[in-house]
Amino acid sequence: MKRSVLAAALVAAVLAAPALANDSTAELAAGGLVLTRTDAIEMKSEDLFISQDEIRVIYRFLNTSGADVTTRVAFPMPDIGGEDFPFRETAIPNPTDPTNFLDFKTTVDGRPVKMAVEQKAVAGGVDHTAWLKKRGIPLSLHVDGVADRMEKLSKADKEQAVKLGLAVPDENDDSKPWMTRVLPTWTLKSTFHWEQTFPAGREIVVEHRYKPAVGISAGTAVGSKGFTTQPDWPRMRDLYCIDSAFLDAVGKVKGPGDYPPFNEARIGYILKTGGNWAKPIGDFRMVIDKGSAKNLVSFCGSDVKKVSPTRFEIRKTNWTPPRDLGVLILKPIEYQPE
């Protein structure tokens, strides 16, 4: 199996999704923990598991300074929102939760961590959290009812919201006068955080897990006739390290139409830590599970080893991740006989 270099950056970000059709949802890329920059703490190991159902990471940290160190640890959630938010579907595992929409959980040495959460509403690079809170508008624009709350704003507030980049008029609502209903377009930035003491000379084990925001598409253009001449091909090729062997595997599965008989699942992971600890990761292990032996998977990485019918492993020593990770899974469509 040929896979080139591995991936990512440990601040919340959204990986660009393939051109989305009406039956597609965009993935959101999350990552791992961020520590306040320190030369006192080493990451002895990181054990990462990625699947469509769960992402979990186990870290072993060692404080080598000779004195206890207390520092802030944070988990940036992926951003939600933006100018196109009302016009596309976004994969959100727990859309009813205004803060923990990835069902994020953390333990330290096996004990659950009580975390605080910070949320901001940003548009055009400006923090408009106070503006929304003053008017009683929830910051979590993905939760049902936010647009209804905005509809109750005064005409002047609606016009200001549009001017600030917090909303756009609902041009599809022909039943009401212009600007009666506006749709939220700010970006929600959420971060879970807590203070953690790293005892001098002792390892601690930090584990977190969450549900990934998996982008899906009904059908795929990957491997279709002429796809490698299309504008989106270079981006997908580089993001998922799609090679000729993968395209050949897609081409071997025949369906009744002109397009390969697969649905897409896309996972983004922000892997690069930003070097906020003393040294590179001592021992790194990543396992990617494609879910079914019939599925096809492509991602960037070197020295990939197949360890089960569905799982692929990468191991590194004294390693610093160079870039973001994208995982493309193609799932065969099961056609029913007529």
LUMPAKOL-648738 format. One record per residue (C-alpha): residue in one letter; x, y, z; residue number from 1. Coordinates in steps of 0.5 Angstrom, whole numbers, plus 500, padded with zeros to 3 digits. Example, Ala and Ser with C-alpha at 12.3 -4.5 7.8 and 13.67 -1.06 7.14 Angstrom:
<atoms>
+-----+-----+-----+-----+-----+
: res :   X :   Y :   Z :   n :
+-----+-----+-----+-----+-----+
:   A : 525 : 491 : 516 :   1 :
:   S : 527 : 498 : 514 :   2 :
+-----+-----+-----+-----+-----+
</atoms>
This chain:
<atoms>
+-----+-----+-----+-----+-----+
: res :   X :   Y :   Z :   n :
+-----+-----+-----+-----+-----+
:   M : 500 : 500 : 500 :   1 :
:   K : 503 : 507 : 498 :   2 :
:   R : 502 : 513 : 502 :   3 :
:   S : 506 : 519 : 503 :   4 :
:   V : 507 : 524 : 509 :   5 :
:   L : 502 : 524 : 515 :   6 :
:   A : 498 : 530 : 517 :   7 :
:   A : 495 : 536 : 521 :   8 :
:   A : 495 : 542 : 526 :   9 :
:   L : 492 : 543 : 533 :  10 :
:   V : 488 : 549 : 533 :  11 :
:   A : 481 : 548 : 531 :  12 :
:   A : 480 : 549 : 523 :  13 :
:   V : 475 : 546 : 518 :  14 :
:   L : 478 : 542 : 512 :  15 :
:   A : 476 : 544 : 505 :  16 :
:   A : 471 : 539 : 503 :  17 :
:   P : 470 : 537 : 496 :  18 :
:   A : 465 : 540 : 492 :  19 :
:   L : 458 : 539 : 495 :  20 :
:   A : 452 : 536 : 492 :  21 :
:   N : 445 : 537 : 495 :  22 :
:   D : 446 : 530 : 498 :  23 :
:   S : 453 : 532 : 501 :  24 :
:   T : 455 : 534 : 508 :  25 :
:   A : 461 : 538 : 510 :  26 :
:   E : 466 : 535 : 515 :  27 :
:   L : 469 : 539 : 521 :  28 :
:   A : 476 : 537 : 523 :  29 :
:   A : 478 : 537 : 530 :  30 :
:   G : 484 : 535 : 533 :  31 :
:   G : 488 : 533 : 540 :  32 :
:   L : 490 : 537 : 546 :  33 :
:   V : 493 : 544 : 546 :  34 :
:   L : 498 : 546 : 552 :  35 :
:   T : 500 : 552 : 554 :  36 :
:   R : 508 : 553 : 551 :  37 :
:   T : 513 : 550 : 556 :  38 :
:   D : 520 : 547 : 556 :  39 :
:   A : 518 : 543 : 562 :  40 :
:   I : 513 : 537 : 559 :  41 :
:   E : 515 : 532 : 554 :  42 :
:   M : 510 : 528 : 551 :  43 :
:   K : 513 : 521 : 552 :  44 :
:   S : 507 : 518 : 547 :  45 :
:   E : 501 : 519 : 543 :  46 :
:   D : 496 : 513 : 541 :  47 :
:   L : 491 : 515 : 536 :  48 :
:   F : 485 : 511 : 534 :  49 :
:   I : 481 : 514 : 528 :  50 :
:   S : 474 : 511 : 525 :  51 :
:   Q : 468 : 514 : 523 :  52 :
:   D : 465 : 512 : 530 :  53 :
:   E : 470 : 515 : 534 :  54 :
:   I : 476 : 518 : 535 :  55 :
:   R : 480 : 517 : 541 :  56 :
:   V : 487 : 519 : 544 :  57 :
:   I : 492 : 517 : 549 :  58 :
:   Y : 498 : 521 : 551 :  59 :
:   R : 503 : 520 : 556 :  60 :
:   F : 506 : 526 : 559 :  61 :
:   L : 513 : 527 : 563 :  62 :
:   N : 515 : 533 : 567 :  63 :
:   T : 522 : 533 : 567 :  64 :
:   S : 523 : 540 : 570 :  65 :
:   G : 524 : 538 : 578 :  66 :
:   A : 518 : 542 : 580 :  67 :
:   D : 511 : 541 : 579 :  68 :
:   V : 508 : 545 : 573 :  69 :
:   T : 501 : 547 : 573 :  70 :
:   T : 499 : 549 : 566 :  71 :
:   R : 492 : 550 : 562 :  72 :
:   V : 490 : 545 : 557 :  73 :
:   A : 485 : 546 : 552 :  74 :
:   F : 481 : 542 : 547 :  75 :
:   P : 479 : 547 : 541 :  76 :
:   M : 473 : 544 : 538 :  77 :
:   P : 472 : 545 : 530 :  78 :
:   D : 469 : 552 : 528 :  79 :
:   I : 461 : 552 : 526 :  80 :
:   G : 458 : 557 : 522 :  81 :
:   G : 461 : 562 : 516 :  82 :
:   E : 458 : 565 : 511 :  83 :
:   D : 455 : 559 : 507 :  84 :
:   F : 453 : 556 : 513 :  85 :
:   P : 445 : 557 : 512 :  86 :
:   F : 446 : 554 : 505 :  87 :
:   R : 450 : 547 : 506 :  88 :
:   E : 449 : 541 : 511 :  89 :
:   T : 455 : 540 : 516 :  90 :
:   A : 456 : 534 : 520 :  91 :
:   I : 455 : 535 : 527 :  92 :
:   P : 454 : 529 : 531 :  93 :
:   N : 450 : 532 : 537 :  94 :
:   P : 446 : 538 : 534 :  95 :
:   T : 442 : 539 : 540 :  96 :
:   D : 448 : 540 : 545 :  97 :
:   P : 450 : 548 : 544 :  98 :
:   T : 457 : 547 : 547 :  99 :
:   N : 459 : 539 : 547 : 100 :
:   F : 457 : 538 : 540 : 101 :
:   L : 462 : 532 : 539 : 102 :
:   D : 461 : 529 : 545 : 103 :
:   F : 468 : 530 : 548 : 104 :
:   K : 470 : 527 : 554 : 105 :
:   T : 477 : 527 : 558 : 106 :
:   T : 480 : 523 : 563 : 107 :
:   V : 487 : 524 : 567 : 108 :
:   D : 490 : 518 : 570 : 109 :
:   G : 483 : 514 : 569 : 110 :
:   R : 479 : 520 : 573 : 111 :
:   P : 474 : 524 : 569 : 112 :
:   V : 476 : 532 : 568 : 113 :
:   K : 471 : 537 : 570 : 114 :
:   M : 472 : 542 : 564 : 115 :
:   A : 470 : 549 : 563 : 116 :
:   V : 468 : 552 : 556 : 117 :
:   E : 469 : 558 : 552 : 118 :
:   Q : 465 : 560 : 546 : 119 :
:   K : 465 : 566 : 542 : 120 :
:   A : 461 : 569 : 536 : 121 :
:   V : 466 : 572 : 530 : 122 :
:   A : 464 : 575 : 524 : 123 :
:   G : 469 : 578 : 519 : 124 :
:   G : 475 : 577 : 524 : 125 :
:   V : 471 : 581 : 530 : 126 :
:   D : 468 : 578 : 536 : 127 :
:   H : 461 : 580 : 536 : 128 :
:   T : 459 : 575 : 542 : 129 :
:   A : 457 : 581 : 547 : 130 :
:   W : 452 : 584 : 541 : 131 :
:   L : 448 : 577 : 541 : 132 :
:   K : 448 : 576 : 548 : 133 :
:   K : 445 : 583 : 549 : 134 :
:   R : 439 : 581 : 545 : 135 :
:   G : 438 : 574 : 547 : 136 :
:   I : 441 : 570 : 541 : 137 :
:   P : 444 : 564 : 543 : 138 :
:   L : 451 : 563 : 540 : 139 :
:   S : 450 : 556 : 538 : 140 :
:   L : 448 : 557 : 531 : 141 :
:   H : 447 : 550 : 530 : 142 :
:   V : 442 : 549 : 535 : 143 :
:   D : 434 : 549 : 532 : 144 :
:   G : 431 : 555 : 534 : 145 :
:   V : 436 : 560 : 533 : 146 :
:   A : 433 : 563 : 527 : 147 :
:   D : 427 : 564 : 530 : 148 :
:   R : 430 : 568 : 536 : 149 :
:   M : 433 : 572 : 530 : 150 :
:   E : 426 : 573 : 527 : 151 :
:   K : 424 : 577 : 533 : 152 :
:   L : 429 : 582 : 533 : 153 :
:   S : 427 : 589 : 531 : 154 :
:   K : 428 : 591 : 524 : 155 :
:   A : 434 : 596 : 526 : 156 :
:   D : 438 : 590 : 529 : 157 :
:   K : 437 : 585 : 523 : 158 :
:   E : 440 : 590 : 519 : 159 :
:   Q : 445 : 591 : 523 : 160 :
:   A : 446 : 584 : 524 : 161 :
:   V : 447 : 583 : 516 : 162 :
:   K : 452 : 589 : 516 : 163 :
:   L : 456 : 586 : 521 : 164 :
:   G : 456 : 579 : 518 : 165 :
:   L : 452 : 576 : 523 : 166 :
:   A : 446 : 574 : 518 : 167 :
:   V : 444 : 574 : 511 : 168 :
:   P : 436 : 575 : 509 : 169 :
:   D : 432 : 569 : 508 : 170 :
:   E : 431 : 570 : 500 : 171 :
:   N : 427 : 563 : 500 : 172 :
:   D : 422 : 566 : 505 : 173 :
:   D : 417 : 569 : 500 : 174 :
:   S : 411 : 569 : 505 : 175 :
:   K : 414 : 575 : 509 : 176 :
:   P : 417 : 582 : 507 : 177 :
:   W : 424 : 583 : 506 : 178 :
:   M : 428 : 582 : 512 : 179 :
:   T : 423 : 579 : 516 : 180 :
:   R : 427 : 573 : 517 : 181 :
:   V : 435 : 573 : 517 : 182 :
:   L : 439 : 567 : 518 : 183 :
:   P : 445 : 566 : 522 : 184 :
:   T : 452 : 566 : 519 : 185 :
:   W : 457 : 568 : 525 : 186 :
:   T : 463 : 563 : 526 : 187 :
:   L : 462 : 559 : 533 : 188 :
:   K : 469 : 558 : 536 : 189 :
:   S : 469 : 553 : 542 : 190 :
:   T : 474 : 551 : 547 : 191 :
:   F : 474 : 546 : 553 : 192 :
:   H : 480 : 548 : 558 : 193 :
:   W : 482 : 546 : 565 : 194 :
:   E : 488 : 547 : 569 : 195 :
:   Q : 492 : 541 : 570 : 196 :
:   T : 498 : 540 : 575 : 197 :
:   F : 504 : 535 : 572 : 198 :
:   P : 508 : 532 : 578 : 199 :
:   A : 515 : 533 : 578 : 200 :
:   G : 518 : 526 : 575 : 201 :
:   R : 512 : 523 : 574 : 202 :
:   E : 508 : 521 : 568 : 203 :
:   I : 501 : 522 : 567 : 204 :
:   V : 496 : 519 : 562 : 205 :
:   V : 491 : 523 : 559 : 206 :
:   E : 486 : 520 : 555 : 207 :
:   H : 480 : 524 : 551 : 208 :
:   R : 475 : 521 : 546 : 209 :
:   Y : 470 : 524 : 541 : 210 :
:   K : 465 : 523 : 535 : 211 :
:   P : 468 : 526 : 529 : 212 :
:   A : 464 : 530 : 524 : 213 :
:   V : 464 : 526 : 518 : 214 :
:   G : 463 : 529 : 512 : 215 :
:   I : 458 : 524 : 507 : 216 :
:   S : 456 : 524 : 500 : 217 :
:   A : 451 : 520 : 496 : 218 :
:   G : 456 : 517 : 491 : 219 :
:   T : 463 : 519 : 489 : 220 :
:   A : 466 : 522 : 483 : 221 :
:   V : 473 : 519 : 485 : 222 :
:   G : 475 : 514 : 479 : 223 :
:   S : 470 : 516 : 474 : 224 :
:   K : 472 : 518 : 467 : 225 :
:   G : 475 : 524 : 466 : 226 :
:   F : 476 : 526 : 474 : 227 :
:   T : 483 : 527 : 474 : 228 :
:   T : 482 : 533 : 469 : 229 :
:   Q : 477 : 536 : 473 : 230 :
:   P : 479 : 542 : 478 : 231 :
:   D : 477 : 539 : 484 : 232 :
:   W : 482 : 533 : 483 : 233 :
:   P : 489 : 536 : 485 : 234 :
:   R : 486 : 538 : 492 : 235 :
:   M : 483 : 531 : 493 : 236 :
:   R : 489 : 528 : 491 : 237 :
:   D : 494 : 532 : 495 : 238 :
:   L : 489 : 532 : 501 : 239 :
:   Y : 488 : 524 : 501 : 240 :
:   C : 494 : 522 : 497 : 241 :
:   I : 490 : 518 : 492 : 242 :
:   D : 495 : 514 : 488 : 243 :
:   S : 494 : 510 : 482 : 244 :
:   A : 493 : 504 : 486 : 245 :
:   F : 487 : 507 : 489 : 246 :
:   L : 484 : 509 : 483 : 247 :
:   D : 485 : 502 : 480 : 248 :
:   A : 481 : 499 : 486 : 249 :
:   V : 476 : 503 : 485 : 250 :
:   G : 475 : 502 : 478 : 251 :
:   K : 475 : 494 : 479 : 252 :
:   V : 468 : 495 : 482 : 253 :
:   K : 463 : 496 : 477 : 254 :
:   G : 456 : 499 : 478 : 255 :
:   P : 450 : 500 : 473 : 256 :
:   G : 451 : 507 : 472 : 257 :
:   D : 457 : 512 : 469 : 258 :
:   Y : 460 : 513 : 476 : 259 :
:   P : 463 : 508 : 481 : 260 :
:   P : 458 : 505 : 486 : 261 :
:   F : 461 : 508 : 492 : 262 :
:   N : 459 : 513 : 497 : 263 :
:   E : 464 : 517 : 501 : 264 :
:   A : 466 : 518 : 508 : 265 :
:   R : 471 : 524 : 510 : 266 :
:   I : 474 : 525 : 516 : 267 :
:   G : 479 : 531 : 518 : 268 :
:   Y : 484 : 531 : 524 : 269 :
:   I : 488 : 536 : 526 : 270 :
:   L : 495 : 533 : 528 : 271 :
:   K : 500 : 538 : 529 : 272 :
:   T : 501 : 540 : 536 : 273 :
:   G : 505 : 546 : 535 : 274 :
:   G : 511 : 544 : 539 : 275 :
:   N : 508 : 546 : 545 : 276 :
:   W : 512 : 541 : 549 : 277 :
:   A : 520 : 540 : 550 : 278 :
:   K : 521 : 535 : 545 : 279 :
:   P : 518 : 531 : 539 : 280 :
:   I : 513 : 526 : 541 : 281 :
:   G : 517 : 520 : 543 : 282 :
:   D : 513 : 514 : 541 : 283 :
:   F : 507 : 516 : 536 : 284 :
:   R : 502 : 510 : 534 : 285 :
:   M : 496 : 512 : 529 : 286 :
:   V : 491 : 507 : 527 : 287 :
:   I : 486 : 508 : 522 : 288 :
:   D : 479 : 504 : 522 : 289 :
:   K : 476 : 504 : 515 : 290 :
:   G : 470 : 500 : 518 : 291 :
:   S : 468 : 494 : 513 : 292 :
:   A : 473 : 490 : 509 : 293 :
:   K : 469 : 492 : 503 : 294 :
:   N : 471 : 499 : 504 : 295 :
:   L : 476 : 503 : 500 : 296 :
:   V : 481 : 508 : 504 : 297 :
:   S : 486 : 513 : 502 : 298 :
:   F : 490 : 517 : 507 : 299 :
:   C : 497 : 520 : 507 : 300 :
:   G : 502 : 517 : 511 : 301 :
:   S : 509 : 513 : 510 : 302 :
:   D : 511 : 506 : 513 : 303 :
:   V : 503 : 504 : 513 : 304 :
:   K : 502 : 497 : 516 : 305 :
:   K : 495 : 493 : 515 : 306 :
:   V : 494 : 490 : 522 : 307 :
:   S : 487 : 487 : 521 : 308 :
:   P : 482 : 487 : 515 : 309 :
:   T : 480 : 494 : 517 : 310 :
:   R : 485 : 497 : 520 : 311 :
:   F : 492 : 501 : 518 : 312 :
:   E : 497 : 503 : 523 : 313 :
:   I : 503 : 508 : 523 : 314 :
:   R : 508 : 508 : 528 : 315 :
:   K : 514 : 514 : 529 : 316 :
:   T : 519 : 515 : 534 : 317 :
:   N : 521 : 522 : 536 : 318 :
:   W : 517 : 525 : 531 : 319 :
:   T : 513 : 532 : 529 : 320 :
:   P : 507 : 531 : 525 : 321 :
:   P : 508 : 536 : 519 : 322 :
:   R : 501 : 537 : 516 : 323 :
:   D : 494 : 536 : 517 : 324 :
:   L : 490 : 529 : 516 : 325 :
:   G : 485 : 527 : 511 : 326 :
:   V : 482 : 520 : 511 : 327 :
:   L : 477 : 518 : 505 : 328 :
:   I : 473 : 512 : 505 : 329 :
:   L : 469 : 509 : 500 : 330 :
:   K : 463 : 505 : 502 : 331 :
:   P : 460 : 500 : 496 : 332 :
:   I : 453 : 501 : 494 : 333 :
:   E : 449 : 495 : 495 : 334 :
:   Y : 444 : 495 : 489 : 335 :
:   Q : 438 : 491 : 490 : 336 :
:   P : 436 : 487 : 484 : 337 :
:   E : 430 : 489 : 480 : 338 :
+-----+-----+-----+-----+-----+
</atoms>
